[in-house]
Every structure is written in C-alpha cells, then in structure tokens.
Amino acid sequence: MPHVSHKRLDKKSFNKIYDQLISVFDTAGRKYDSDILLRELLTKTEKTMFAKRLAILSMIDEGISKHYISEILSVSSSTVDRISVKYEQSRYPYISKIIRKNKETIWQMLQEIIESSLARKFGKGRWKWLDELEKKYNRKILKS
C-alpha cells in the first residue's frame, strides 16, 4: 500500500492540486502520452495497484467469483470484497461504463492472465467458469 502522509492539506488547497492533476491527464490525451505520464508520475506499486483494481472491477462486472479473482490476480479476498461492495453500491458508474465499452480488449488481456495462472494448476473443473463465459458470449476462449 502506498504511503500517505498524516499531514493533510486543507480542502481548498487539495481541490486546486487535484484540478491540476486532472488537467495534466487531460493534456496527455493520447495513449502514448498517457503511458509516459503514468510511468513518470506513479511508482511501480501504484501502477500495480491501479491495474489490479481495474482488473478486479472487470471480473466482478463479468460475474467471476471473488475467490477466483483473488486467486488469479494475487490479491487478498478482503481487497476483492471491499471493491465488490463499492461496485454493488454503484460507486463505479463511470469506470463500469468504460469497462463495458472496452470489454473485448479488456477480456483478451484478462484471458491471457487467467489462462497462464490456471495452466499451473491441476484438478478437475478448473476451466468450468471459463466454459460458462464461452457459452454466455457464444464464442470460443482458447485454453492453454
């Protein structure tokens, strides 16, 4: 977890700084520029945290069980529970909209992560939930 100072800014100062942050992201615009901005601004831990949070939300949106999400993404069950509760309370409406809009590309990436993680595991039924997704979307998801 990234360190957050106990010394707090007053609300007015924070809002000014936050507005500037939004402006910087808006200026970056293109994918290439946004990538540079994030690489320079965020630590590896912060990038990992944000990426996993987006993956968790994508998988929750798809109805994947919390247990599988925790296992596949190597996050604690309490992290998945916390994000899931907020999702169920509709606290991610804009992110949910973006996830649904980009569902194909997000799932291509998640499929690779899921398959590489599950390929190391043994046991009957390890692909059962992925088979259910195939039926839901009427398409074949390749398994390693």
C-alpha atoms as a printed R data frame, in Angstrom:
    type eleno elety resid chain resno       x       y       z
1   ATOM     1    CA   MET     A     1   0.000   0.000   0.000
2   ATOM     2    CA   PRO     A     2   1.428   3.414  -0.909
3   ATOM     3    CA   HIS     A     3   2.372   5.644   1.966
4   ATOM     4    CA   VAL     A     4   0.057   8.595   2.575
5   ATOM     5    CA   SER     A     5   1.280  11.359   4.825
6   ATOM     6    CA   HIS     A     6  -0.656  12.056   8.004
7   ATOM     7    CA   LYS     A     7  -0.178  15.772   7.344
8   ATOM     8    CA   ARG     A     8  -3.295  16.832   5.493
9   ATOM     9    CA   LEU     A     9  -3.823  19.695   3.097
10  ATOM    10    CA   ASP     A    10  -6.790  21.930   3.638
11  ATOM    11    CA   LYS     A    11  -9.693  21.107   1.321
12  ATOM    12    CA   LYS     A    12  -9.274  24.213  -0.842
13  ATOM    13    CA   SER     A    13  -5.583  23.503  -1.498
14  ATOM    14    CA   PHE     A    14  -6.268  19.837  -2.191
15  ATOM    15    CA   ASN     A    15  -9.001  20.724  -4.701
16  ATOM    16    CA   LYS     A    16  -6.627  23.071  -6.548
17  ATOM    17    CA   ILE     A    17  -3.922  20.416  -6.754
18  ATOM    18    CA   TYR     A    18  -6.436  17.758  -7.780
19  ATOM    19    CA   ASP     A    19  -7.867  20.007 -10.508
20  ATOM    20    CA   GLN     A    20  -4.342  20.470 -11.816
21  ATOM    21    CA   LEU     A    21  -3.820  16.700 -11.859
22  ATOM    22    CA   ILE     A    22  -6.982  16.259 -13.929
23  ATOM    23    CA   SER     A    23  -5.777  18.976 -16.288
24  ATOM    24    CA   VAL     A    24  -2.429  17.207 -16.739
25  ATOM    25    CA   PHE     A    25  -4.175  13.920 -17.588
26  ATOM    26    CA   ASP     A    26  -6.484  15.748 -19.976
27  ATOM    27    CA   THR     A    27  -3.489  17.341 -21.707
28  ATOM    28    CA   ALA     A    28  -1.764  13.972 -22.167
29  ATOM    29    CA   GLY     A    29  -4.684  12.753 -24.288
30  ATOM    30    CA   ARG     A    30  -3.161  10.032 -26.477
31  ATOM    31    CA   LYS     A    31  -2.289   6.539 -25.226
32  ATOM    32    CA   TYR     A    32   1.446   7.029 -25.784
33  ATOM    33    CA   ASP     A    33   1.485  10.308 -23.854
34  ATOM    34    CA   SER     A    34  -0.691   8.893 -21.070
35  ATOM    35    CA   ASP     A    35   1.726   5.969 -20.731
36  ATOM    36    CA   ILE     A    36   4.672   8.330 -20.338
37  ATOM    37    CA   LEU     A    37   2.745  10.420 -17.814
38  ATOM    38    CA   LEU     A    38   1.831   7.379 -15.709
39  ATOM    39    CA   ARG     A    39   5.376   5.949 -15.858
40  ATOM    40    CA   GLU     A    40   6.818   9.248 -14.643
41  ATOM    41    CA   LEU     A    41   4.154  10.024 -12.059
42  ATOM    42    CA   LEU     A    42   3.365   6.668 -10.444
43  ATOM    43    CA   THR     A    43   5.573   4.185  -8.630
44  ATOM    44    CA   LYS     A    44   5.553   0.539  -9.679
45  ATOM    45    CA   THR     A    45   3.412  -0.249  -6.624
46  ATOM    46    CA   GLU     A    46   0.855   2.425  -7.528
47  ATOM    47    CA   LYS     A    47   0.655   1.251 -11.161
48  ATOM    48    CA   THR     A    48   0.184  -2.343  -9.988
49  ATOM    49    CA   MET     A    49  -2.494  -1.274  -7.520
50  ATOM    50    CA   PHE     A    50  -4.488   0.665 -10.157
51  ATOM    51    CA   ALA     A    51  -4.124  -2.065 -12.788
52  ATOM    52    CA   LYS     A    52  -5.289  -4.767 -10.386
53  ATOM    53    CA   ARG     A    53  -8.212  -2.620  -9.263
54  ATOM    54    CA   LEU     A    54  -9.342  -2.229 -12.878
55  ATOM    55    CA   ALA     A    55  -8.951  -5.986 -13.449
56  ATOM    56    CA   ILE     A    56 -10.956  -6.733 -10.288
57  ATOM    57    CA   LEU     A    57 -13.764  -4.438 -11.438
58  ATOM    58    CA   SER     A    58 -13.743  -6.017 -14.905
59  ATOM    59    CA   MET     A    59 -14.000  -9.506 -13.453
60  ATOM    60    CA   ILE     A    60 -16.700  -8.520 -10.953
61  ATOM    61    CA   ASP     A    61 -18.664  -6.938 -13.806
62  ATOM    62    CA   GLU     A    62 -18.421 -10.268 -15.619
63  ATOM    63    CA   GLY     A    63 -19.722 -12.217 -12.618
64  ATOM    64    CA   ILE     A    64 -16.487 -14.045 -11.815
65  ATOM    65    CA   SER     A    65 -16.414 -15.370  -8.259
66  ATOM    66    CA   LYS     A    66 -14.483 -13.393  -5.658
67  ATOM    67    CA   HIS     A    67 -12.418 -16.457  -4.845
68  ATOM    68    CA   TYR     A    68 -11.190 -16.813  -8.444
69  ATOM    69    CA   ILE     A    69 -10.482 -13.090  -8.709
70  ATOM    70    CA   SER     A    70  -8.397 -13.211  -5.555
71  ATOM    71    CA   GLU     A    71  -6.518 -16.276  -6.739
72  ATOM    72    CA   ILE     A    72  -5.918 -15.179 -10.346
73  ATOM    73    CA   LEU     A    73  -4.814 -11.620  -9.548
74  ATOM    74    CA   SER     A    74  -2.911 -12.499  -6.353
75  ATOM    75    CA   VAL     A    75  -4.872 -10.073  -4.209
76  ATOM    76    CA   SER     A    76  -6.408 -10.619  -0.806
77  ATOM    77    CA   SER     A    77 -10.027 -11.653  -0.529
78  ATOM    78    CA   SER     A    78 -10.639  -8.557   1.613
79  ATOM    79    CA   THR     A    79  -9.466  -6.339  -1.266
80  ATOM    80    CA   VAL     A    80 -11.864  -8.058  -3.659
81  ATOM    81    CA   ASP     A    81 -14.669  -7.842  -1.056
82  ATOM    82    CA   ARG     A    82 -14.069  -4.120  -0.482
83  ATOM    83    CA   ILE     A    83 -14.134  -3.313  -4.201
84  ATOM    84    CA   SER     A    84 -17.114  -5.632  -4.753
85  ATOM    85    CA   VAL     A    85 -19.182  -3.876  -2.079
86  ATOM    86    CA   LYS     A    86 -18.474  -0.496  -3.669
87  ATOM    87    CA   TYR     A    87 -19.333  -1.944  -7.092
88  ATOM    88    CA   GLU     A    88 -22.646  -3.293  -5.759
89  ATOM    89    CA   GLN     A    89 -23.366   0.152  -4.303
90  ATOM    90    CA   SER     A    90 -22.868   1.630  -7.815
91  ATOM    91    CA   ARG     A    91 -19.852   3.632  -6.702
92  ATOM    92    CA   TYR     A    92 -18.019   2.992 -10.002
93  ATOM    93    CA   PRO     A    93 -20.553   4.110 -12.645
94  ATOM    94    CA   TYR     A    94 -18.065   5.779 -14.990
95  ATOM    95    CA   ILE     A    95 -15.450   3.026 -14.737
96  ATOM    96    CA   SER     A    96 -18.175   0.418 -15.283
97  ATOM    97    CA   LYS     A    97 -19.244   2.253 -18.438
98  ATOM    98    CA   ILE     A    98 -15.650   2.284 -19.724
99  ATOM    99    CA   ILE     A    99 -15.186  -1.409 -18.876
100 ATOM   100    CA   ARG     A   100 -18.315  -2.347 -20.803
101 ATOM   101    CA   LYS     A   101 -17.286  -0.170 -23.751
102 ATOM   102    CA   ASN     A   102 -13.850  -1.842 -23.891
103 ATOM   103    CA   LYS     A   103 -14.993  -5.330 -22.856
104 ATOM   104    CA   GLU     A   104 -13.398  -7.152 -25.816
105 ATOM   105    CA   THR     A   105  -9.884  -5.747 -25.363
106 ATOM   106    CA   ILE     A   106 -10.012  -5.985 -21.579
107 ATOM   107    CA   TRP     A   107 -11.096  -9.632 -21.775
108 ATOM   108    CA   GLN     A   108  -8.394 -10.505 -24.277
109 ATOM   109    CA   MET     A   109  -5.814  -9.296 -21.767
110 ATOM   110    CA   LEU     A   110  -7.528 -10.910 -18.771
111 ATOM   111    CA   GLN     A   111  -7.904 -14.185 -20.660
112 ATOM   112    CA   GLU     A   112  -4.128 -14.400 -21.057
113 ATOM   113    CA   ILE     A   113  -3.592 -13.731 -17.343
114 ATOM   114    CA   ILE     A   114  -6.263 -16.234 -16.332
115 ATOM   115    CA   GLU     A   115  -5.004 -18.950 -18.648
116 ATOM   116    CA   SER     A   116  -1.375 -18.579 -17.598
117 ATOM   117    CA   SER     A   117  -2.392 -18.686 -13.938
118 ATOM   118    CA   LEU     A   118  -4.689 -21.694 -14.314
119 ATOM   119    CA   ALA     A   119  -2.281 -23.589 -16.559
120 ATOM   120    CA   ARG     A   120  -0.105 -24.121 -13.485
121 ATOM   121    CA   LYS     A   121  -2.973 -25.623 -11.521
122 ATOM   122    CA   PHE     A   122  -4.336 -29.128 -11.733
123 ATOM   123    CA   GLY     A   123  -7.663 -30.650 -10.924
124 ATOM   124    CA   LYS     A   124 -10.998 -31.395 -12.458
125 ATOM   125    CA   GLY     A   125 -13.226 -28.449 -13.184
126 ATOM   126    CA   ARG     A   126 -10.550 -25.766 -13.212
127 ATOM   127    CA   TRP     A   127 -11.963 -24.388 -16.500
128 ATOM   128    CA   LYS     A   128 -15.643 -24.696 -15.592
129 ATOM   129    CA   TRP     A   129 -16.295 -20.990 -15.007
130 ATOM   130    CA   LEU     A   130 -14.354 -20.072 -18.187
131 ATOM   131    CA   ASP     A   131 -16.525 -22.537 -20.134
132 ATOM   132    CA   GLU     A   132 -19.588 -20.750 -18.754
133 ATOM   133    CA   LEU     A   133 -18.247 -17.452 -20.101
134 ATOM   134    CA   GLU     A   134 -17.770 -19.050 -23.518
135 ATOM   135    CA   LYS     A   135 -21.415 -20.093 -23.518
136 ATOM   136    CA   LYS     A   136 -22.517 -16.655 -22.347
137 ATOM   137    CA   TYR     A   137 -20.730 -14.897 -25.190
138 ATOM   138    CA   ASN     A   138 -21.215 -17.663 -27.724
139 ATOM   139    CA   ARG     A   139 -17.527 -17.742 -28.605
140 ATOM   140    CA   LYS     A   140 -14.558 -19.964 -28.022
141 ATOM   141    CA   ILE     A   141 -11.953 -18.867 -25.477
142 ATOM   142    CA   LEU     A   142  -8.753 -20.792 -26.108
143 ATOM   143    CA   LYS     A   143  -7.247 -22.644 -23.199
144 ATOM   144    CA   SER     A   144  -3.546 -23.372 -22.823
